[in-house]
Amino acid sequence: MITWIEQYWDALVVMTAEMAPYLLLGFLIAGLLRVFVPKSAWSRHLAPRNMKSVVKAAAIGIPLPLCSCGVIPTAVGLRKEGASDGACASFLIATPQTGVDSIAATYSLMGLSFAIIRPIAALFTAVFGGWLVNKKSHQQTHPQPLPCREGSGHHQDEVEELHDHCGCGHHHGHDHDGCDCHHHNCKGDHSLPTREGEGKLHQVFSYAFVEMMQDVGKWLVVGLLIAALITVAVPNEWLAALHDYKLLNMLIVLAVAIPMYVCATGSIPIAVSLMAKGLTPGAALVLLMAGPAVNSASMLVIGKVFGRRTLWFYLLSIITGAVAFGLAIDYLLPQEWFAVQAGFAEAGSHCAHSLSVMDWVWIALFVVLLLNAFRKRHEHHEHHHEHECSLPHDPSRLYHISGMTCNHCRAAVERAIRSVAGVEDVTVDLSTGTATVKGEHDHGELIERVKSYGYEAS
C-alpha cells in the first residue's frame, strides 16, 4: 500500500514539476494579450462571408485561453457585432482546442512536435468547419439578435471586448468618446473592469494568476490526479495490446472524450499517461483535440444558440480533423518525434527524489498561486453572501443562472443583464450560480437577454 502511494505521489509531483514553469509562462502571456492587445478591432475583420474571415477567426481563437463553455458567449458577441456564421463557427472550433497556456504546457510534457501540430490541427479543423457553415448558411435560419432598446444606439456595449469582460455595460452612442455613467467599473473606454488605481500590470497579473487560475485550476488538478492514477493503476499491457489497432484507439478515445469535460491544459497529463501505457500518439492527439472542444454541455448550448446545422458541422469538423491528423501522425510521421519522456513511463521509481531545488520552487509557486486564486473566489462568495444578508428581502432581485462554468461566462451574463433597461447594478456569483440585480426592470427582458448568450435564467 505504501509503495502504491509513493508511486502515485512520484507521478503527480514529476508531472507538476514539468508543467508548472511553462504553464505559468502561458498564463502570463495570456494576461499580456488580454490587457494590451486591442480587442475592438478584431471583430471588424470577421464580417465578410469568405474564407479570409474564417481563417482570421481561427487565428484569433488559437492563442486565446477560453474553454468550450466560455468561448460560446464570446462567439455570440462576435455574431451580434456582425461576424459571419462561418467566422463564428471557426472561432468556436479553434479556441477551446488550444491556447498559449496549453501550448506551453504541451511543449513541457509532450515535446515540440505535439506543441507545433496541436495548433496547426486546430487551425485546419476550424477553417474546414467555418467553410462548411459559410457554404450552407444560406439554408439555415438562425435567431436574430435582440433589438436594441430605445436610446441604446447599438449592441456595441454588449460585445465591446472579445474576451467577455465589459468595463461598464451601459449604452453609449457612436459619438461618445468617453462614458458619462458613474458605475464603479467604468473607466470611459470600456476596457478591462478595474478597481480605482489599478494599473495595467496589475490587470495582467490579476487576469493571469487569479481569473485564469480560477477557471483552469480545478480542471488542471483533476487532470493531474487522473493522469497520476492512470500511470500507477493501469497495467501497461491493456493499451499495449491495442497499439497496432490505431483507428480503434482513436474511436475509443472519441467515445470517452466527447461527452466528458476536460480543458485544453487538463487534457495534457491524461494524454501523456495514456501514451506511457501504450496509447498511440495519434489517439493522444484525438484526446487533445476532441476532449477540450466537445462536451455534452457545450453541444447543447451551441445547438440552441447557433442552430442544429452549425452544431453538426462543428462536430463533423472536429471529429474528422482529429482522426485525420491522428492517422497522419501514426502512419506518416516518425514515431520518435512523439516519444513519451522516460520519466513518465517509469513513474513507479524514485522520480520525485531526483527533482532539483528549482523544480520544487516552481511547484511551490504554482501551488501558492492556485490556492490564492481559490481563496479569492471563496472570499468573493462570502462577501456576496454577506451583502445579500444585509439587504432587505426582495426575491425579485435574485436570479438563478445555469450554464456558467468560468469567469468568462460570469462576465458575459453580467454584461447581458446590464444591457436591460432599468438595471442599475448587478453582481453575478459564479459559485452559487446567482445574479443579484438592482433597479426596476422587466424580468422577461432580462431572462431573454441572458438566454441570447446561451444561458438559462429564472
N, C-alpha and C positions, 0 to 999 in steps of 0.2 A: 504493500500500500504506500509506504514512504517513497519507494522508488518511483512509482507511478506519479505521485505528486511532484517529486523532484523533476521528473521528465517534463511534466506539464508546465512547471514553473520555468524551466530552461527554455522551452519552446516559446513561451509567452514573452519572456524577457528579451530573447535574441531578436524576435520579430519587432518588438517595440523599439529596441536599440537601433535596428537597421532603418526603420521608418521615421523615427522622431525628427532628426535634423532636416530631412528632405520635406517632411510634412509641414513642419513649422516654416520652412522657407516658402513652400507653396502657399500657405496661409498668408504670409507677409506680402507676397506678390499679388494675391487676390485682393488684399486690403489696399495696396497701391493702385491697382486697376479700378477698384471701387470708388476711390476718392478723387484720383487725378485724371482719369480718362473721361472726356466729355460724353455724357450719356444721351443728351437730347439729339445729337447729330446722328446717332447710329440708325435710328428708325427711319430717317429720311431716305436711306439707301435701300429700303426693303419694300417699297411700294410697287415698283414695276412688276408685272406678272411675267417674268422671264427668268432664265437660268442665272443671270448675273445676280439678281436679288436673292435667289435660293442659295447660291454659293456664299454670298456675303453673310446671310443669316447663319449658315453653318460655321463660317469662320469666326463670327462674333460669339457664337454659343460655345465653341470648343474650350476656350480658356475660362469661361465663367463657372464658378463653383456652385452650381444650383442643382438640387436633387430633382427627381422626377415629378414630385408634387410641387416644389417651389417654382419650377420652370413654367407651370401652367398659367398662373396669373400674369407672369411676365409676357408670355405669348399672347394672352388675352389683351393686355395693354398695347402690344405692338399692333395687333389686329384692329383695335379701336382707333389707333392713330393712322391707319391706312395701309399697313403692311399686307402684302398679298397672301392668299391662303397657302401658296407653296412656300413662301418665306417663313411663315409661322410654323408650318409642318417641319421644315428643315431645322428651324431653331429648336422645336420640341424634341426632335430626334437626336441632334448633336449634343445639346447642352448637358443632359444628365449622364451621358456616357463617360464624360471626362471633365477635366478642369485643371488649372495649374497645380492645385494641391495634389490631385490624384496622379497627374503625370509625373511629378517629382517623386511621389511615393512608389509609383510603378517602377521608375528607374532604380530606386533604392533596393527593392526586393526582387524585381524580375529582370533587371538589366536594360541596356539601351535599346535592344531590338523591340521588346514589348513597349517601351516608352515611346518609340517612334511609330510603330504600327498602330497602336491604340488610337491616337488622334486621327491618323490617316483613315482608318476604318470608320471612325465616327463621321469624318467629312464625307466619304463616299456614300455611306448609308443615308446620311441626311440629304445630300444632293439628290440621290435616287428617289427618296420619299417625297421631297419637295417637287421634283419634276413630275412624279405621278399625280400629286394633288393638283398642280397647276394645269396639267393636261386634262384632268377630269373635273376641275372645279366648276366649269360651266354647267355640269349636270347636277350639281349639288346646291341646294338652298340651305343657308345657314341663318341663324338668328341674327338680326341686326342689332347694333349697339343701342343701348337705351338712349332715348332722346335727351339732349341737354335741357335742363330746366331754364326758364326764362332768366336772362341776365347772366348766365354762366359763361357764355361766349363759345366754349367748345370743350372737348374732352381732354385738352392738353394737360390739365391738372391731374387727371386720372392716370396718365401714362407718361408723366414727365421724365421718369427715370427707368431705365431698362432693368435695374436691379430691384424693383419693387419697394423702394423706400421713397416716400414723398415727404418733403420738408414741411408742407402745410396742408394741402388738400383743399384749400379754399379756392374759389373760382376767380380768375382774373382775365381781363380782356387781352387782346393781342398787343395793344399799345402800352401795356403796363411794363415799365422797366423794373419796377420793384413790387413790393407787396404792401397793401395798406391794412392788412389784418394784424391782430395782436396775439395770435396764437403763440404759445411758448416755444414751439418748434420752428416757427417761420423765421427764415433769415433773408427773405427777399428774393432769392434766386432759385428757390425750390431745389436746393441741393440736399446734402445729407441732413437728416434730423440731428441737430446738435444741441447741447446744453450751452448756456451762456459761458463765453470764454473758452469754448472747446476749439482747439486748433486742428489743422489738417492732420498733423502727425498723430494726435490723439485719436482722431477718427479712424486712421489707418489701423492702429493697434486695437482699437475697440472693435472694429469690424472683424479683423483677422483673428484675434485671440480671445474674443468674447462671443460675438454673434456666431462666427463660423464654428467655434468650438462647441457652442450650444447646439447647433444644427447637426454637425457631423460627429461630435464626440461620442454620443450614445451608440450610434451605429458602428463607429470605428471600434469601440471597446467590444461590442458584441461580435464584430468580425474577427477581432484578435482572439477572443475567447473560443469561438468556434474553430478557428484555424489551429489553435494550440490543441484543442480536443481531437481534431482530425489527425493531427501529427502523431499523437501518442496512442490513440484508441483504435484507429482504422488500420487493419492489417495491410501490409504492402501488397499482398497477393490479390486482394479484392479488385483493385483497379488495374493492377498489372495484367490480370487475366483478360481485361477488355482493351488492352493497349493497342492491339492490332485492328480492332473494330473502331476505326476513327469516327466514322459518321454516327455510329451508335453512341459513342462517347458524347458527341455533341447533342444528340437528341435527348439523352438522359439529362444533360446539363440544362437544356432548354426547358424540359418538363419541370425541373426543380426551380429554375431561376425566374421564369415568367410570373408565377403567382406571388412569389415572396418579395419582400422589400429589402434591398441592400444598397447602400450608397456606393458611388464610384470608388471612394477610398476604402471603405469597409470590405469591398469585394476582393481587394488585392491579397491580403493574407490568406483568405479562404482558397483563392486560386493557387497560391504558392503551395499550400499544404496539400491540396489535391494533386498537384503536379508531382510533388515529392512522393506521393503514393502510387503514381503511375498514370494519372490523367494526361492525355496528350496536350501539347502546347496549344493546338488549335481549339480543343474543347475548353481550355482555360481562357482563351480569348473570347469564346462564346459567352462564358460566365461574366467576363469583364464588360462585355457589351450589353447583353440582354438583362443581366441582373440589375444594374442601376437604371436602365432605360425603361423597363417594363415591370409593372406590378399591378395587382388587381385594383388598387385604389386609383392609380393614375389612369388606367384604362377606362374605368367608369366615368371619371371626370372628363377626359378627352372626348369620349363618345357623346357625353351630354352637352359639352360646350362647343365642340368643333364639328360634331356630326359623326355618324357611323362610318361614312365613306372615308373620312380623314383617319379615323381610328384604324380601319382595315389597312389603309396604305401605310400608316405608322407601324403597325405590327409586321406587315409584309416586308417593309424595307429593313427593319431591324433584324428580323429572323433570317431573311435572305442574305443580307450583308454579313451577319455574324457567321453563318455557316460557310459562305463563300470565302471569307477571309480566313476562317479556321481551317478549311480544306487546303487553301493556298499555303498556310504555314506548315501543315502536316505533310503535304506532298511535294511542294515546290521549293521550300526554303531549307537551308541546312539546319538540322535539329540542334547542333551545338550552339546556335545563336540563342536558343531558348532553354538552355540547361538550367535547372534549379540549383541554387547555391548549395554546396555540400552541407553547410551548417544546418539547413532545414531538413535535409534528407536524413541527417543523423541527429535529430533533436533529442534523442534519449541520452546523449553523452553529457559531459560537464561543460556545455557551451556557455552558460551564464557565468561560470567562474573565470572564463578567459576574456571577458569583456574588459576594455580599457577604462581608465578613470573618466575619459571624455565621453565614452558611451553612457556611463552612469549619470554624468552631468546632463546629457541630452534626455535621458529617461526621466530624471528628476524634474527638469524644466517642463517637459511635456505633461507630466502628471500634475504639477503645480498649476499650470495654465488651465488644464482640464478641470481640476477641482474648483479653481477660481470662477470659471465660466458657469459651472453648475451652481456654485454658491450665489452668484449674482442672479441667476434665474430664480432660485429659491427666495432670495430677498425681494425680488420684484413681485413674486407671487404673494409673499407675506404682506408687503406694502399695499398691494392691490386689495387684499382681503381686509386689512385694517381700514383702508379708505372706504370700502363698501360698508363695513360695520358702523362707521361713524356717520354715514348719511341716513336721512330719513328713508323709511321703507318706501320704495317706489318700483314695483315689479315691471312697469312698462319700460324702464331704462335698461333692464338686463336682457341680453340676447344670448342664446346658446348657438355657437358656431361649430359646425362639424366639418372635418376635412383639412384642418390646419395641421401641418407637421413640422414647420420650421419658421424662423424669423421672417423669411420672405413671404410666407403665407400670411403671417400676422400683419405685416406691413401692407399687404395687398388688401386684406379685409378692412384694416383701419382706413386706408385710402378710399375704398368704396363707400364706407359709412360716412366719411367726412364730406363726400360729394352730395349727400342728401340735403335738401333744403331744410333749414331749421336746426341742424345739428351744430351744437356749439363746441362740444369736445367729446372725445371717445378714447377709451382705454381698452385695449384688447389683451386678454391674458391667455397666452398660448397653453400653459399647463392645465388650465381648467376649461379651455375652450369657450370662454365667455367674452362678451363685449359690453361695457358699461357706457351708455350714451346719454349725454346731457343735451337738453334743448327740446323744444316742441317740434316734432317731425312726424312724417307719415310712415307708420310702421310697415305698410305694404311696400312702399317705395324702397325702404331700407332693405327689406328682405330680398326684393328683386335685384337691387344693386349688388348685394352680396352673391346672389345666385349667378349673376352675369360673369362673375370671376371664378365660378366653378365650385363654390362652397354652399353649404346649406345653413340657413339661419332660422331660428324660431324664438 
